[in-house]
């Protein structure tokens, strides 16, 4: 056989890019293979929650899709997706306040508009499809973070707990918490695995999703600063690029609102119009005191319980600190949620993306006997389904 013939029969070497793509797909497949049980558990508990809401809504003469996808903040997101920004109206219950749709960040409405333009569904249905897909990605990302740090048993418990929170119905609604959690979890995972540009890009998207998405950028920037300091500035350009990218989503939207309003305080003025401003928790303390001393709605008492449990979990997290990215992200989220003068009943929703707060409980459940873990999970499932149904069919406070 001649040399030319041998060369022609030899299998051609695949291009480098094709090889990298195959490796990436292999890693994705392996990650999904390890996470399938956690994702199945999560899908089951959230499907049960949706069924309970549907039954409760039907019993109350309400349309389930409307309660999940076109209720409270979802009304604003769908309106932005359909008509763009520009809607503003005075509050009917809070004299002096003026509600503007500029308070809502643009990524989720843009995705609704894009999906509704491609798939023949309404904007409400598109919003729900995006939220459900984002919830699945969030559960996968939470599992990836938990597995890398503490193993598969803790990761499974962490995902299950996130899906069983009393207010986990929000994860199935046309809201932005699921999307933010997905972007945050995968950005944190990218930081843990040294993928700085990916972490920064995901943080940018998180900042364009919700105001508290800035917590993801804080984690990227602090970790980048620690990396630069550790290597005395001699770090890869990727570290600098990730840090530079991370806050651009939040800053870009705030700057756009400022230009549209004609003042650098444009976004702050919009938040003031909603009665939201930084008061370092003074209004939250007053709300908690009045609930303890007086009376209030169930949603307010549940918010008080969730806030208290979050602070206890924060102490537990401090006793066994997680890696720097998770610590910064969690502290920033808790500060934003509790230090702002906003709707007290909605604080559990603002804390929903702070999944690292569940780590102490997840580690305890992973060490517990299987029967104990199942009993605890069943009790939490019942509470989550019943309370979620109450929130969407009976509660008068914003979710």
N, C-alpha and C positions, 0 to 999 in steps of 0.2 A: 504494500500500500504506500503510495507516495505521500510526501509531506502535505501537499495541497489537498489530497483526498481526506487525510486524517483531520486536517483543520476544518474541512467542510462538514465532516460528520460530528465534530465536537459540538456539544450544546453551547449556544451563544450565552455569554455572561449577561445576566439581566442588568439594566441600567441602575445606577445608584439610587435614583429617585424612586424607581419601582420597588427596589429592595426595601428602602425606608418605609414606603407605604405599606408593604406587606408586613413588616415588623410592627408598624403602628396598629394595623388591623388585628394582628395577632395579640398585641397587648390589650386592645379593647375587648376582643373575644374572651381572653383569659380573665379580665376583670369582671365581665358580665357573668362568666361561668362561676366565679367565686361569689358573686352578689345575687345570684338568681333566687336563692331562698329568701333573703331579706326583701328583695323587690316583690316576691310573691306574697309575703306576709303583709308588706305595706299596701299592695294593691287590694288585698282582701279586706283589710281593716278600713281603708278609705272607700271601697265599694260599699261596704256595710253602712258607713256613715252617709253616703249618698242615698242609699235605699231608704234609710230612716228619714232623711230630710224629705225625700219624695213622698213617702207615706204621710208624714206629718203635714206637708204642704197640701196634698190632696184632701186630707181630712179637714183642713182649715179653709178649703176652697181656693187655694192658691196654685199657681203653676210652678212646678219644681224648677224648670229651667230659668224662669224669671227670678226666683229666689237665689239661685246659684250664680246666675250670670248677668243679672240686670237689677242690682239691688245695692243701695248705698253708693260706695265709691265706684262700683262697676258701671253705674249710670254715667259717670263722668268719663271713664275710659272709653266706653262705647261711643259716647258723643264726640270725643276728640277724634276717634278713629273714623267716624262718619263725616264730620264736618270741620275738623281741624280745631285749632285753639281760637278763643275769642268769646266764650260764654262766661258771663258773670251775673250773679244775682244776689240780692240782699238776703240775709238769714231771716227766716220767719220766726225763729225761736230765740235768737240772740241779737237783740237790737244793737246796731252799730257795727256789726260784722258784715262783710261782703265776700261772698264765696266766688273765687275765680278758678277756672280750669287750669290756669297757669301753675297751680300748686301741684299738678300731676305730671310726672316726668314722662318723656316721650317714647321710650323703647317699647313698652307693652302696647300702647295704642298703634304704633307703627307696625308691630307684628300682627295685630288684629287686622289692620287695613290690608296688609300684604296677603295674609291667609284668605281673607274674605274676597280678595281680588283674584285669587288663583283657584280656590275651591268654592264650588257653588253652595255656600252656606251663609247664614246671616252673620252680622258682626258679633252678636251675642254668642252664637254657637262657636264662632272662631275664637272668641276670647276664652271660652271654656276649654276648647281643645288645646289651646296654647297653655293654659294654666295646668291642665292635667298632664300634658307632656312634660312641662317644667317640673311638676311635682315628682314625676318618675325620675327625671334627671337629677333632681335634688336628692332623692333617696339614694340613688346610685352614688352620687358624689359624697354624701354623708358616710355611706358604707366604705367608700375608698379611703376616706380620711381616717375613719375609725379602725379599719383593718390595718392600715399602714402603721398606726401608732400603738394599737392595743390588741390586735388579733381579730379573727373572724367572729368569735362569740360576742365580744363587746360591740363590734360593728353591727351585728344582727340586732342586738338589744337597742343600740342607739337609733337605728332606723325605725324599729318598732315603736319606741317611745315617741319619736318625732311624729309618727302617724297616729298616736293615741293620746296626744295632748287634748285637754278639754276643748280648746279652741281650734283643733286641727281641721275643722270643717272649712276654715279659711283656705287650706291647701287645695280644696276642691272647688273654690269659688273663682269668679272672674276678677281676682285681685292679683297684686304683683308680688306677694310674699313668696310664693313658690318659685317664681322666676328669679327673684333676688337670692333665695337660698341656693338654688342650683348654681348660679354664677359665683356666689361666695364659696360654696363647698369646693367647686372645681378650681377656683383661684387659689384657695388655701392648699389644695392638693398639689397644684403646680408649684407653689412656694416650697412645700415639703420635699418635692422631687427636683428642685433646682431649675424649673422651667420659668425663668423670670419674665420673658416676653409674653408668654401665654398668661401668666398670672396678672401682668399689667393690663393686657387686653381684656381679660374677663372682668377685672376691677373697673375698667373704663365702662364696660357694658352695665355693670352693677350700679355705677354712679348715674347712669342714664335711665335707671329703672325706678329707683326710689330715693328720697332724701337720705335715708340711713344707709344707702349703698356706699356712702362715703367711708363707712367703717372698713370696707374691703380695701379701699385705697390706702387707708391708714395702716392696715396690716402690711401691705406691699411696701409702702414707703419706709416704715420702721424697720422691717426686715432688710430692706436694701441698705439703709443707713448702717445697720449692724454689720452687714456683710462688707460694706466699704470700709468701715472702721477696722474690722478685723484684719483686713488685707491692706490697710493703710492706703486706700485709694487705688490699689493695683488690682482692680477687678474687671471682669468681662464687661464689654459694652452692653450686654444683655441685661445686666443688673441695673445700669443707669437707664436703659430704655424702658424696662418694666416699671421702674419708679416714676419716670416721666409720663408714661401712658396712663397710669392708674387713676389720677384724679381728673383726667380730661373730660370724662362723661359728665360728672357733676358740675365741674367748673364751666364747661361749655354751655350746658343748659342754663345755669344761673346767669352767665354772661348774656345769653340770648334774651332771657326774660328782662334783664337790666336794660338792654338796648331797646326792646319793645316797649318798656315802661318809661324809658328816657331818664333813668336814674340808676346809679350803681346799687341802690337799695331795692331795686325792682323785685327781686325774689323775696327779700325779707319783708317788703310791704305786702306781698301776696300772702305770705304766711301770717303776718299780723292780721290781715283781713279774715283769716280763718280762726283767729284767736290762738295761734300757735307761736310761741316765742320761748326763748331760753330763760328759765327762772330757777334753775338748779334744783328742781324738785319741790319747790315751795307749794305749788298748787296741788301736786300729787300728795304731799304730806297733809294738806288741809282736807283733801278728799278722803284719804284714809282715816283721818281723825274723825271726820263727820260720820263715816260709815261705822266705825267702832262705837262711837258715842250715840249714834242715832239709828236711822234706818235708810234703806236704799233698795234699788232693784237687784235682782239676782245676778245680773251681768256685772254690776259694780262690785258685789261681794266676791264673785269669782275672779274678777280682775285683781282685787286685793289679795286673794289667796295665791294667785299666780305670781304676782309681784313679790310677795313674801317668799314663796318657794324659790323664785329666781335668785333672790339675794342670799338665801341659804345655800343654794347650789353654787353661787359665786364664791362663797366661803369654802365650800368643799373643793372647788376647783383650785383655789389658792393653796390649800393644804397639799395638793399634789398637782403642781402647775403643769399645764400642757406646753407644747412647744410655742415659741414666741409668736408665730403667725396666728394661732388660735387664741392666745391670750390677748393680743392687741385687738383682734377682731371682736372678741366677746366683750371686752371692757368698753370699746367704742360703741358697740350696739346698745349695751345696757345704759351707758351714759346718755346716749341720744334719746332712748326711750323714756328714761326716768327723769331726766333733767329738763325736759320740755314741758311747757304749759299746754297740754293738749287734752283730748278726750280720754278721761281716766278709764272708761270701759274698753277703750281700744288698745290700751297698753299691752295686754297679752298678745295682740296681733303684731305690735311693733317688736315684741321680743321673740316672735316665732322663728325668724332666721337665726337666732342665737343658739343653734343646736349644740355647741360645745358645753352649754350649761347642763345638758343631759348626761354628760360623761360620768359624773360620780354615781348617778343612779344606774346607768348602763353597766358600769363595772360591777356594781353590787348585784345586779340581775344576772350578769354572766357568771358570777361565783355562786349564785343561789342554786338550790336544787331545781330540777326541771319542773316539778309539780308546783313549787312556790312561784317560779317565773310565770308559768301558765296561769295560775290563779290571779296573780297581780295583773298580768296582761289582760285577762278577761274582765276584771273589775274596771280597769282603765278604758277598755273598749266600750263597756256599757255606759260609763260616764261620758266618754267622748261622743257617742252616738246620740245620747239623750240631750246633752247640753248643746251639741251642734244643731239638733232639731229645734230646741228652744230658741237659740239665737236667730234662726232664720224664719221662725213662724210666730214667735210670741214676744221676743224682746223689742223694746222701744228705743234702746240706745244703739248708736252706730256700731257695727261689727268692727 
